[in-house]
Amino acid sequence: MNAYILKKISPLQLHILDNMLQLYAHDINKYFQYPVRMDDNGRYRVRSAEKNLSDGWGYFIMVSCEYAGFVLLNHKTKAQEGAFISEFFLLPRYRKGSFFKTVIATLFSTLEGTVEYRILKKNKRALAVFVDLAKRFIKDYQTVDEQEYGEEYHRFTFDMANITYDVTKYKTHVK
């Protein structure tokens, strides 16, 4: 895999995130019992980039200066303080190998305290990859099943103090 970085999403890049949210909605729609519908303009009815980032922050995942995906976070956790990974999207060509784990390791280098990550139960591949990562690199984590809008999720909760590898070496990949 070529050089990658997590690049903080700036207000001037919201239009790029809006476009990528359309790709994400198209990709994840296959897992929803009640699919996201399109509006009269042929766009998926999803929260805008501005709304997604109004109570949080995000990063574009860049590979060799090209967009490879994004991750959105906020503070809407069940814990007192922490970060909730609300959306994580990689374009299909970047889903092979261990790239997800490398990106997650880099993301973890930006976080402190309690982290929560929720994955649709029907998204078996994403679930399997994260469970493998959690078993190998997180000493202690909890998982809870929950439902929202008729969809079933697994919510993983862990403290960054329980990560078993040195995340600081990944900080150089964050801009």
Secondary structure, DSSP 4 states (H G I P E B T S, - for coil): ---EEEEEPPGGGHHHHHHHHHHHHHHHGGG-SSPPPB-TTS-B----HHHHHHTEEEEEEEETTEEEEEEEEES--SSSSEEEEEEEEE-GGG-STTHHHHHHHHHHTT--SEEEEEEETT-HHHHHHHHHHHHHHBSSEEEEEEEETTEEEEEEEEEGGGB-S-GGGGGGGB-
